């Protein structure tokens, strides 16, 4: 949910910035960016999306739209626009932005989806384990043990006396015996997930914080 919220905030922020900058011009073509974020969300939730192809399609569509907007006096056929988009790599109308964005997005989304999928597997394992042991027997034992630990002092007229630390630990270990059996495996699981994520750094360390903003797109008009 945290990563999805970041993605939605990024989409909302970009939309607000482009509306302020380009107004109706952007609003009439905003579906290009909406489709981009929709595909990113679909990939994150496990959809069959090729990130590299999806980003290439985004830049090709954006180039076609901008080519038409910058040359409103001409009418271009679909074949002509498709031909223009095929030469995106050679023309480089957006400079080095597509390559940098591809590296950043791929690194971040692969790591995020891998992490979420790992957590999902862990949750399924724990859920299955909880369903496999006799809940009724353990629940009855826990109720008796907790009642004895908490209320025996009251019966003896010593309401201020608290159970000692070792007694509390023994009762809790008994109640959580089944979950305790998973402790070693769970720690190994978390350790591996942490290693995988740290190995797939979400952001490459740089001296300056990378930015991709509307000025970059505006400055590329002369290249088209």
Secondary structure, 3 states (H helix, E strand, C coil): CHHHHHHHHHHHHHHHHHHHHHCHHHHCCCHHHHHHHHHHHHHHCCCCCCHHHHHHHHHHHHHHHHHHHHCCCCCCCHHHHHHHHHCHHHHCCCCCHHHHHHHHHHHHHHHHHHHHHHHHHHHHHHHHHHHHCCHHHHHHHHHHHHHHHHHHHHHCCCCCCCCCHHHHHHHHHHHCHHHHCCHHHHHHHHHHHHHHHHHCCCCCCCCCCCCCCHHHHHHHHHHC
